[in-house]
Structures are given as C-alpha cells and as structure tokens.
Amino acid sequence: MGNSINQKSVGFIHTTPTTIGLADKFMQTYLPDTQIIHKYDGSVKVDNFTSPIGVTPKKNLLRYAVFADELERAGCDAIVSCCSLMPRAVKYAKEVVSIPFIQLDAIVLDVVVENYSNIGIINTTEYVIPYIEEGLQARAAKLNKAIEMTFSNNNTALDLFNAGKYDEHNKIVLEDVKKLAEKGVECILMGQIPFALLDEALKNMNLGIPIHCAGEVAFRNIKEIIGNR
C-alpha cells in the first residue's frame, strides 16, 4: 500500500491496541492530511513481560526490523514506535531502513533532561524503569549533567489498564501524579505512551509544575520530521 506523490505517510508500530486510537487522535489534530499505516503485534508485549526486567527479547529486535522494512516498502516517510519498552529495538531496526524511525516518547525525554535536574516519573510497571533510566541518563551524559529520578512505583494501575478498566486506571495514575508533585520534584515525566490520553485531565490539575507526556510535543515532532523530508 503506497501513498500518493504529494501525501506524506507515517507508520506506527503498536504492542497494545490502545495506542492505535491514541495515534489516530493526535494525528487528526496535528497531521490531518497524512496517511497512517498501523502495525500491531500483541506477541511483542507478551514476550516483553515474560522476559526478565530490563531485557529486550531478541525475537522482538527481529520483529521490529521486519516491521520497519515492511513500513518503508509501504511508502512511509517515517516510522514511530508506540511502546515505551522498545527503544533498544528501535535503535536496532533503524539500521535496516533509510527513513526516520523514532520512539514516540523520545522527544519528551529530550525536553525533561534539557530543562530539569530533579525529575519525577510516573510508572505503572517496573518493566519500564530500566528503559526510562537508560534513556534519561544517556541524555544527561551528553549534556554533562547530573539528574535525580523519583519513580511513583505503583504497579496497581497496569492490571486495571490491561483489563480495560480505564477510568479506574486513570484515577490511580492521577492520584500518583499529585503525590509525586508533593515530593518537590521539578517536573513530572509520564513517558509511558498511553498516559497521553490523560492530557486534558493533567492540564486541569493545576499542580504548578510542568507535566510532560507523549502527546502534543511528540506529534509536533513527527510533523517536523516528515516536513523536513
């Protein structure tokens, strides 16, 4: 499936169906004339969560390389990974394509490290911690900067999310945001990509500190990337 001569196309790789709707929502707002191609494989998530924490399964590296090749062949101008556990797979798969392949939350990590030293981080699974730590510390090292990270470390919400109980999940996450803000952090990073669905609720909390999730800033980044091609 290719795109027309003038139409831009972005391929999204998903490991949970929820991020498909998220991508569609933000793409309609920031890139309404762009063709969207979705790739979903739930086995990636299964293999991530049956592997030791901090280990990216080799089979998922291969899957991402295959997805990247397929999306480039489909005419995509850029590829986006929508799983916070897959930055190493993105790095690996970049080598098989000649178009940009980005982690959706990468730009958000860039922003918080550039602007803050004491970073609060909302997480609903311990599996994401090594990837966020790795990403933030690598960015801080490039800036020769010391950072402090405080995780919410509440895994209760993930079970609700996986069960489709999104309202209950959201209530717990928002409560954790408030608790983390009370600890004196300079900002709150919500790097897990489904958190972007809470964008409006987060704005309405008025906590007095910046909250960064992979919503508006991430999709504006995609717009800039494909606009430069």
N, C-alpha and C positions, 0 to 999 in steps of 0.2 A: 504494500500500500504506500504509494508515494504522495507527495504534496504537489500543488501547482507551482508554476515558475516563481510567482511572487509571494506565495504564502509560506510563512515560517511554520516549523513543526517541532514539537518538543515531546520526547519520550519519557514517561515516568515509570519507574520500577517500584512495585509495591510488594510488601510481605504481609500486609493485612488489608482487607477490603476498605476499612475506614478511611485510609489516606487517599483512596480514589476520589471520593466525594470532596475531600479537602482540596485536592489539586484542582478539581473542576471548579470549585467555588472561587478560589483565588485567581485561577487563570481567566475566568469570565470577567473578573474585575480588572485585572492588570494587563492581560493579553487576550482580549476577546476575539481577535481575528486569527489567532494561532491554532493550528491543528494540534490535537492532543492524541497521543498513542499510549495506551496503558499496557503494562506488562505486570501480571500478578502471579505470584507463585507462593502459596502458603507453606510449602515444604521448607522454604528458606527460614522462616520463623521457627518452625518445628525443630530444625537442625540447630539453629542458634541456641534454643532454650534446652536442648538435650546435650549440649556440649558444655565443658567447663566454663565458668565465668571468665571472660577476657580472651577466649579462644574463638577465632573466626574459622569455622569448618572449611576444609579445603574444597569440599563439594560446592560450598557457597561462593568461593572465589571463582570456580569454573562456571557456575550458573550465571554470575554477573558478567563474566567475559562473553558468554554466549548471548545473553540479553543485549549487551552493548552492541555486539556485532549485528544482531537482528534489527535493532532500532536504527543503527546507522544505515543499513541496507534499505530500511523502510523510508528513508529520506529525512530523518530527523536532523535538525540543526544543533540540538543539544540533548543530553540525557540527564535525568535527575533521579537520584536515589532517595526514596522516601522512608528509609529505615535507619534509625539512629544507631543501630548496631553494625552498620555495614561500611564505615569509612575505609577500612582496610581493603575491602572488596572493590570499592570504587577506585582506590589507588591502583590496585592490581589490574582491573578491567580497562582503565584509561589507556593502557599500553596496546590494546587491540583495536582502538578506534582513532580516527583523526578529527573527531568533533569533541567539543567540551562535554565532560562527564563530571557532574558535581554532586556533592552531598547537600541536600536541601538546607540543612541547618548549619552548613559551613560558614556562611556569611554572618550568622548570628554569633558564632564562636569568635569570629574575627572582631566583631564590634565590641563584645564584652571585654576581651583581653586588651584591646587598644585603649579602652576608656576606664577600666576599673581594675582594682587590685584585690579587693575583698568581695568575692563572688558567691552568692547564694544560688544553689542549684536544686530544682525540683526534680526528683526521680521517683518513679513508681515501680522500678525493678532494679535490683543490684546488678543485673547484667549490663546495664548501660554505663555504670560508673567507670570501668576501665577505659571505655572509648571517649567519654567526656574528659576524663583526666588527661588522657593521652593527647587529645586534640587541644585542650587549653594549655597544657604545659609546653607542647611543641610551639605553639604560637607565642607564648610568653618568652621562650628561649630565644626566638628570633628577634624579639624586642629587648632582650637582656633585662627582663623584668621578673620580679618575684610576685607570685599571686597566691592568694589563700582561697580555698574552696570549702564551702559548707554545704553538704547534701541534706535534703529533707529525710531521705532513707525511710520512707513509708511505703511498703510494698502492698498495702491493703487494696489500693485503688485498682491495681492492674487486674486482679481477679474479676472485679466488677466490670471493667472495660471489656475483658475477654468474654464475659457473659452477656454483653450487650446492655448492661445496666449503666448507661452513660450519665444519667442525671446523678446517680449515687457516686459514680466515679468523679464527676466534676465537683461535687460538693466537698469530697475529701481533698481533692487537689487544691481547691481554692482556700480551704482551711489551712492547708500546709503552706500555701503562699503567704498567708497572713502571719503564721508562726515564724516562718523564715525571715520575714521582714522585721519582726520584732527582735531578731538576734543581732541587728546592727550591720547587716551586710550592705554593700554599696549599691548592688543591683541584684536582680533575680534572673537567672537563666533558666528557661524552660525549653531545653534542647530537644526533648522527645517530640517528634513532629506532630502527633495528634493534639498536643496542647494548643496548637494554633487555632483549633476550633473554639477555644475559650477566649479568643481575642477580645470580644466586646465585654464579657464579664470581667476580664482582667482590667480593662480600662476603667470600668465603673467602680473598682475597688478603691481607687484614690489613696494608695498607700504612701505616696510621697517619695518613692524610689522607682527607678526605671525597671520595667519588666520586659524581657526580650524573649520572644518565641519565633518559630519559623513560619511566620505569616507574611505580613506586608513586605518587610525588608527582604525576605528570601525570594519572593516572587518578583519584586522590583529588580533584584539581582539577576534573575533569569531573563527578564526583559532586556536588561543591559547587555547581557552576554549574547543573546541571539541578535540583538540590534547591531552589534559590532561585527557580525559575520556577513 
